[in-house]
Amino acid sequence: MRQLATFLLLVLMYGGAGMAHGENVPLPRPRPPTWPEPKTFAEAIAGLNFNAAEVTADPTGCDGRLKDMAQAVPMPRLIGPETCGGADMVRLEGVLLPDNARIAVNPPALLSCGMAESLSAWLRDEAAPRAAKLGSVLVAIENYDSYDCRTRNRTPGAKVSEHAHGDAVDVRAFHLADGRRLELTDVKVDKPLREGLRETACERFTTVLGPGDPYHEEHIHLDVTQRPRGYRMCQWEVREPSPPVPLPRPRPSEAEIIKHSRKM
């Protein structure tokens, strides 16, 4: 009986100490919310970056400049999901040349006004005159991708692409008035044309990606993202056709084989 009492006393002493010790253990800090909560009803409807003071029906300076060089339709503000979207969006349907000719954008590209302005100026001032040296007029471009809410190269977990803000476009090919289709990544297309397009694109856009980049072997990516210290990226290899593979010597005829064997 005495042993049982001693055992119970020890349980009470050490068990109580353990409970007291456990009560002093600090709890972990509460986990912050994954996404910041909107502070106002306007933010909940129009996005966390919404600024009511910036909302206006007046055209922006970019809208005015673009009107003189392109056929573009103003679009409503694009909101989400998450960080996707943009405030000054347009649907670029065509680019106007100085002689009032038109370069169609097929299909029309949904872009930020700034990106649409840069693309239109490049096509009008640089691409069209270089294409004309081939003896025909540039009448259309193939838009491979414009606004698209996705990550870079569609890789799960990667950073959000510039396409997700309308600041990027992928160009696949040029179409000339005489019916020719010129893929910008095709090694058989006039090399001076491709070299000129690469040089001028890298001067105008902050990112140019094409052959040499594993995700852009069949189209040219152009965007106007702003990086620290003005860093620019120009990765477009202007390649040449591979040298022809020599064919094997033709098999000698049966008469030649007999003639050669007699000499031996």
C-alpha positions as CSV (number, residue, x, y, z in Angstrom):
1,M,0.0,0.0,0.0
2,R,2.8,2.3,0.8
3,Q,4.4,1.6,-2.5
4,L,1.2,2.5,-4.4
5,A,0.9,5.8,-2.5
6,T,4.5,6.7,-3.4
7,F,3.9,5.9,-7.1
8,L,0.8,8.1,-7.2
9,L,2.7,10.9,-5.5
10,L,5.4,10.7,-8.2
11,V,2.8,10.7,-11.0
12,L,1.2,13.9,-9.6
13,M,4.6,15.6,-9.1
14,Y,6.1,14.9,-12.5
15,G,2.8,15.0,-14.5
16,G,1.9,18.4,-13.1
17,A,5.4,19.7,-13.9
18,G,5.0,18.4,-17.4
19,M,1.7,20.2,-17.8
20,A,3.0,23.4,-16.4
21,H,6.0,23.1,-18.8
22,G,3.8,22.5,-21.7
23,E,1.7,25.6,-20.9
24,N,4.8,27.8,-21.3
25,V,5.6,26.6,-24.8
26,P,4.9,29.5,-27.2
27,L,2.4,28.8,-30.0
28,P,3.5,29.4,-33.6
29,R,2.7,32.7,-35.3
30,P,-0.4,32.6,-37.4
31,R,0.2,32.0,-41.1
32,P,-0.3,35.0,-43.2
33,P,-3.0,34.8,-45.9
34,T,-1.9,33.4,-49.3
35,W,-3.4,36.4,-51.2
36,P,-3.8,39.9,-49.7
37,E,-7.4,40.7,-48.8
38,P,-9.0,43.6,-50.7
39,K,-9.4,46.7,-48.5
40,T,-12.4,48.1,-50.4
41,F,-15.4,46.9,-52.4
42,A,-13.7,48.5,-55.5
43,E,-10.6,46.4,-55.0
44,A,-12.7,43.3,-54.6
45,I,-14.4,43.9,-58.0
46,A,-11.5,45.5,-60.0
47,G,-8.4,43.9,-58.6
48,L,-5.9,44.7,-55.8
49,N,-4.0,47.2,-58.0
50,F,-7.1,49.2,-58.7
51,N,-6.8,53.0,-58.4
52,A,-10.0,54.9,-58.9
53,A,-8.1,58.1,-59.5
54,E,-6.7,56.6,-62.7
55,V,-10.1,55.6,-64.2
56,T,-11.1,57.9,-67.0
57,A,-12.9,57.8,-70.3
58,D,-10.3,60.0,-71.9
59,P,-7.8,58.3,-74.3
60,T,-4.3,58.0,-73.1
61,G,-1.3,59.5,-74.9
62,C,-0.5,56.1,-76.2
63,D,-4.0,55.8,-77.6
64,G,-3.5,59.0,-79.6
65,R,-0.1,57.9,-81.0
66,L,-1.5,54.5,-81.9
67,K,-4.5,55.9,-83.8
68,D,-2.1,57.5,-86.4
69,M,-0.3,54.2,-87.2
70,A,-2.7,51.3,-86.6
71,Q,-6.2,50.0,-86.6
72,A,-6.8,49.2,-82.9
73,V,-10.0,48.9,-80.9
74,P,-9.8,50.0,-77.2
75,M,-10.7,47.1,-74.8
76,P,-12.1,47.1,-71.2
77,R,-9.7,46.6,-68.4
78,L,-8.7,43.0,-68.0
79,I,-8.8,41.7,-64.4
80,G,-7.2,38.5,-63.1
81,P,-7.1,35.8,-62.3
82,E,-4.4,36.6,-59.8
83,T,-1.8,39.0,-61.3
84,C,-3.0,38.6,-64.9
85,G,-4.6,41.5,-66.8
86,G,-4.0,45.1,-67.8
87,A,-5.6,48.5,-67.7
88,D,-4.8,50.0,-71.2
89,M,-5.6,47.2,-73.6
90,V,-6.3,47.3,-77.3
91,R,-7.2,44.8,-80.0
92,L,-4.6,45.4,-82.7
93,E,-6.2,44.5,-86.1
94,G,-3.8,46.1,-88.6
95,V,-0.9,48.5,-89.1
96,L,-1.1,51.5,-91.4
97,L,1.8,52.3,-93.7
98,P,2.7,55.9,-94.8
99,D,1.0,55.2,-98.2
100,N,-2.2,54.2,-96.5
101,A,-1.6,50.5,-97.2
102,R,-2.4,48.1,-94.4
103,I,-0.6,45.2,-92.8
104,A,-3.2,42.9,-91.3
105,V,-2.6,41.2,-87.9
106,N,-4.1,37.7,-88.2
107,P,-5.7,36.9,-85.8
108,P,-6.0,40.3,-84.1
109,A,-3.7,40.7,-81.2
110,L,-4.9,41.6,-77.7
111,L,-2.1,43.8,-76.3
112,S,-1.3,46.6,-74.0
113,C,-1.3,49.9,-75.8
114,G,2.5,50.3,-75.3
115,M,3.2,46.9,-76.8
116,A,0.8,47.5,-79.7
117,E,2.6,50.8,-80.4
118,S,6.0,49.2,-80.4
119,L,4.9,46.4,-82.7
120,S,3.2,48.8,-85.1
121,A,6.2,51.1,-85.3
122,W,8.5,48.1,-86.0
123,L,6.3,46.7,-88.7
124,R,5.8,50.0,-90.4
125,D,9.3,51.5,-90.1
126,E,11.6,48.4,-90.2
127,A,9.9,45.2,-91.3
128,A,7.8,46.5,-94.3
129,P,10.7,48.3,-96.0
130,R,12.9,45.2,-95.7
131,A,10.3,42.9,-97.0
132,A,9.8,45.2,-100.0
133,K,13.4,44.5,-101.1
134,L,12.2,40.9,-101.9
135,G,10.0,42.4,-104.7
136,S,6.6,42.4,-103.0
137,V,4.7,44.2,-100.3
138,L,4.1,43.0,-96.7
139,V,0.3,42.6,-96.3
140,A,-0.1,40.5,-93.1
141,I,1.6,38.9,-90.2
142,E,0.7,35.7,-88.3
143,N,0.0,36.3,-84.6
144,Y,1.0,33.1,-82.9
145,D,0.1,34.4,-79.4
146,S,-0.6,37.7,-77.7
147,Y,-2.5,38.1,-74.3
148,D,-2.6,34.9,-72.4
149,C,-2.9,34.4,-68.7
150,R,-0.1,31.9,-68.1
151,T,3.4,31.3,-66.8
152,R,6.5,31.6,-68.9
153,N,6.7,28.8,-71.5
154,R,3.6,27.4,-69.8
155,T,5.9,25.8,-67.2
156,P,4.1,25.0,-63.9
157,G,5.5,27.1,-61.0
158,A,7.4,29.5,-63.3
159,K,7.1,33.3,-63.2
160,V,4.1,34.9,-64.8
161,S,4.7,35.5,-68.5
162,E,4.6,39.0,-70.1
163,H,1.8,37.6,-72.2
164,A,-0.3,37.6,-69.1
165,H,-0.2,41.5,-69.1
166,G,-0.5,41.9,-72.9
167,D,3.2,43.1,-73.1
168,A,4.3,40.3,-75.5
169,V,3.5,38.9,-78.9
170,D,4.7,35.9,-80.8
171,V,5.1,36.3,-84.6
172,R,5.1,33.2,-86.8
173,A,5.3,34.4,-90.4
174,F,5.0,37.3,-92.8
175,H,2.7,37.2,-95.8
176,L,3.5,39.1,-99.0
177,A,1.2,40.5,-101.7
178,D,2.5,38.0,-104.3
179,G,1.3,35.1,-102.1
180,R,4.6,34.2,-100.5
181,R,4.6,33.1,-96.8
182,L,7.8,33.8,-95.0
183,E,8.4,31.9,-91.7
184,L,10.8,34.0,-89.7
185,T,12.5,30.9,-88.3
186,D,12.9,29.2,-91.7
187,V,16.5,28.9,-92.8
188,K,15.4,29.0,-96.4
189,V,14.0,32.5,-96.1
190,D,16.2,35.3,-97.3
191,K,19.0,35.6,-94.7
192,P,19.6,39.4,-95.1
193,L,15.9,39.9,-94.3
194,R,16.1,37.8,-91.2
195,E,19.3,39.5,-90.1
196,G,17.7,42.9,-90.5
197,L,14.6,41.9,-88.7
198,R,16.7,40.5,-85.8
199,E,18.8,43.6,-85.5
200,T,15.9,46.1,-85.5
201,A,13.8,44.0,-83.2
202,C,16.6,43.8,-80.6
203,E,16.9,47.6,-80.8
204,R,13.2,48.3,-80.3
205,F,12.1,45.5,-77.9
206,T,13.6,44.5,-74.6
207,T,13.2,40.8,-75.2
208,V,13.6,39.0,-78.5
209,L,13.6,35.1,-78.5
210,G,13.8,32.8,-81.5
211,P,15.8,29.9,-82.7
212,G,18.5,29.1,-80.2
213,D,16.0,29.2,-77.4
214,P,14.4,25.8,-76.9
215,Y,10.9,27.2,-76.5
216,H,11.0,29.5,-79.5
217,E,12.3,27.4,-82.4
218,E,9.2,28.0,-84.6
219,H,8.3,31.6,-83.8
220,I,9.7,35.0,-82.7
221,H,8.8,36.3,-79.2
222,L,8.8,40.0,-78.7
223,D,8.1,41.9,-75.5
224,V,8.7,45.2,-73.7
225,T,9.3,44.1,-70.1
226,Q,11.4,46.5,-68.0
227,R,14.4,45.0,-66.2
228,P,16.8,46.4,-63.6
229,R,19.6,48.6,-65.1
230,G,18.0,48.4,-68.5
231,Y,19.0,44.8,-69.2
232,R,17.9,43.5,-72.6
233,M,17.7,40.0,-74.0
234,C,18.3,39.2,-77.6
235,Q,18.4,35.5,-78.4
236,W,17.6,34.8,-82.1
237,E,20.0,32.8,-84.1
238,V,19.8,33.5,-87.8
239,R,20.7,30.1,-89.1
240,E,21.8,28.9,-92.6
241,P,20.6,25.7,-94.3
242,S,22.6,22.6,-93.3
243,P,25.2,21.5,-95.9
244,P,23.9,18.8,-98.2
245,V,24.7,15.3,-97.2
246,P,26.9,13.6,-100.0
247,L,25.1,10.8,-101.7
248,P,26.8,7.3,-101.9
249,R,28.6,6.5,-105.2
250,P,26.2,4.7,-107.7
251,R,26.5,1.0,-107.7
252,P,28.4,-0.2,-110.8
253,S,26.5,-2.1,-113.5
254,E,26.9,-5.8,-114.0
255,A,28.8,-5.2,-117.3
256,E,31.3,-2.9,-115.4
257,I,31.8,-5.6,-112.7
258,I,32.5,-8.3,-115.4
259,K,34.9,-6.0,-117.3
260,H,36.8,-5.1,-114.1
261,S,37.1,-8.9,-113.1
262,R,38.6,-9.8,-116.5
263,K,41.3,-7.2,-116.0
264,M,42.2,-8.8,-112.7
